[in-house]
Amino acid sequence: MTTIRLKQPVACFAVLPAALFVAGCTELPVEVAISEPDPDLVFVRGYRSPSDECQLVGESAFTIEFLDDASDLVACPTGSSAMETLMAETGAQIITQTNSFTFFSLAYR
């Protein structure tokens, strides 16, 4: 009976460091959703193609502070695969968010 009691704690202590190591290697998802209401937005076209969920955004009361003559303002549905691929392909950083959209400024100069 003593042998069984020793094996269980030893097994637990052997598994715990391995579990902590694996948990430490796992990237936690970035918290991207916020509770700002969706503003009126002017969508111009799909950014990478006509059917792209990420859209080039035009001027509106909300976007005026994010527009720049040397970059495109792009909005993607928050958490979408289109958003993930845009970030991976361009290295774009999030500049702001609303309930439904995440915005990126992509320099073209």
N, C-alpha and C positions, 0 to 999 in steps of 0.2 A: 504494500500500500504506500509506503514511503517513496518508493521509486516513481510511482505515478504522480504523486504530488510534486516531486522535483521536476519531472518532465514537462508538466503543464506550464509552470512559470518560466522554465528555460525556453520552451517553445515560444511562449508569448514574447519574451525578451529578444528572441532571435527574429521574430516577425516584425516587431515594432520598429526597429531601425530601418528595415527594408521598406516598410510602409511609409515612414517619414521621408526617406530618401526619394521614393517615387512621387510622393505628394509635393516635395520641394521642387521637383523637375517639371511639374505640371504648371502651365501658365494659366492664371485665372483670367476669365473673360473680363474685358474692359467694361466698366459700367457706362453705357452709352445713352440710355433713355433718361430724359428729363421731363419735367411736367410743364414746360412752356407751351402755351397753345400754338397751333399752327397759324402763322400769319398768312396774309394774301401773298401769293408768290406768282411770278411771271416765268413760266417755263418756256424756253425758246425751242429746244430740241433735245434729243438724246445726245449725251456727250460723246460717247465713242462710236455710236451707230444710231440710226433712227429708232431702233427698238430698245435701246439701252434704258434701264430703269433709272440710272443716274442722268440727271438732266442739267443742261446749261441753264443757269438762272439769270433773268434780266433784272432791271432796276425796279424796286418797289420801296415803300417806306421802311420795310424791314431790312432789305438787302443793301441799301445805300451805303451803310458804313463798312460793308465787306467788299464792295466792288473796287476794282483797281484796273488801271489801264494796261498793266503788264501781266494780268492773270485772268483766268476764267473762274467764275464762281459756279460751283457744281453742287447740286443737292441730290443725295441718294436716300432711298427709304432706309431708316435706321435699322441696323442689324441684317440687312439684306445681303445676299451673296454678291450682288452687284457692288455694294459698298466695300465688301471685303476684297474683291478683285481690284477695284479702283485703288484702294490703299496699297495692296501688294504690288500692282503694276507701276504706280507713280510715286509711292512713298509719301503720299499726301497725308497731312495732319489735319485733324478735326479743328475747325475754327469756331463753330457754334452748332447748336442743335435746337430742335423743337420737338413736340410730341412724336411726329412722324418722320422728320427728315434730319439728316446729318449733312452739314455744309463743309465744303473744302474749297480752298483757293489754290488753283493750279497755275503756276507761272508758265508763260510761254515765251519769255525772252531770256 
